[in-house]
Amino acid sequence: MSVLIWLVPVVLVAVAAAGWTAWMARPRPPADLFDSVDAHRRFVAALERARPVATAPPAARPSDQPSERASGTDRSSGGGPAA
């Protein structure tokens, strides 16, 4: 009998999922036509706005520069190859 207790959470989750699905699939009242048209106009206006233009290219990140180990030079000894 105690083994059946492990099935309780599974059944509860299945019932909750079925309830959520039924709630989301319910018929909705029709939307107000004027609100829908106004929302669409605001959406189109937002898409048509000009995007800000970048004035300068972004600075290089430190990770874009090769490290001392990767470049094969030792900067402390004058820039020669690492020994």
N, C-alpha and C positions, 0 to 999 in steps of 0.2 A: 504494500500500500504506500510506503514511503517513496517508492520509485515514481509513483504517479504525481507526487508533489512537484517534480521537476517539469512536468508538462503544464503546470499552471501558468508560469510566465509566458510560455509559447502561445497558449490559448488567449491570454490577455492581450498580448501584442497583436495577434491576428484579429481579435475583435476590435482593438483600437484602430488598426489599419483599415479594416472594412468600414468602420464608422467615419474615419477621416475621408476616405474615398467617396462615400455616399454624401458627405457634407460638401465636398469640393465639386461634385458632379450635379448638385441640385440646380434646378432651373433658376436663373436670375431674372429679376425684373428688367424690363428694357431700360436702357440708359437714356437720359434726356438728350435729345438731338442737339440742342444748342450747346450744352456742355461738351459734347463730343466734338463738335465742329471747332469750338474755341480751343479745346485741348490740342486738336490737330494743327490749328494755326500756330499755336505757341511752339509746338514741336518743330514745324517747318521753319519758323523764324529762328529758332535756336540752331538748326542745322545750317541756315544760310548766313549766320553771323561770321564775320571774318575772324580767322584765327590769328593770334598774335604772332608776329614774325620775329624770329630770333635775330638779334643784332650781331652777336659774336658766336663763333663756334664754342662748344663747351670745352673747358680746360681738360687736359689729359689727366686721367686718374693715376695715382701712384702705382697701381697694379699694372698699368699699361707700359711703364718704363721697365727695361730689363734690370734685374738685380745684379749686384756685384758678382755673385756666384754664377749667374747665367751668362754674363758678358765675358767671363774668363779673365778679367783684369782685377788687379789688386790696387785699389786707389791709394792705399797708404804708402805704397812703395814707388809712386810715380807713374802708375798706369801701365806697367809692364804685365806680361802674362803671369798668372798666379803660379806659384811654385808648388 
